[in-house]
Amino acid sequence: METEDKFPIRSYSKSELASLYLPHITSKSAVCKLNKWIAHYPGLWNALLEIGFAPKSHYYTPAQVRLIVQALGEP
């Protein structure tokens, strides 16, 4: 059961989610860094592709956000 203080799983733009993980750098740099984390986390990239992730998309779906948060932890 999720509590109110848990990270909300919803659609996020790539820059919005990346900035939550890396708030002290520019959003463009944060997106690049988050992409590297996703690429280097074992199985995460393929899992995202399996549920419809498109690298050129500007948004993550709630299902994609859930996978990222499960892998990397809450921002």
Secondary structure, DSSP 8 states (H G I E B T S, - for coil): ---TTS---S-EEHHHHHHHH-TTS-HHHHHHHHHHHHHHSTTHHHHHHHTT--TT-SEE-HHHHHHHHHHH---
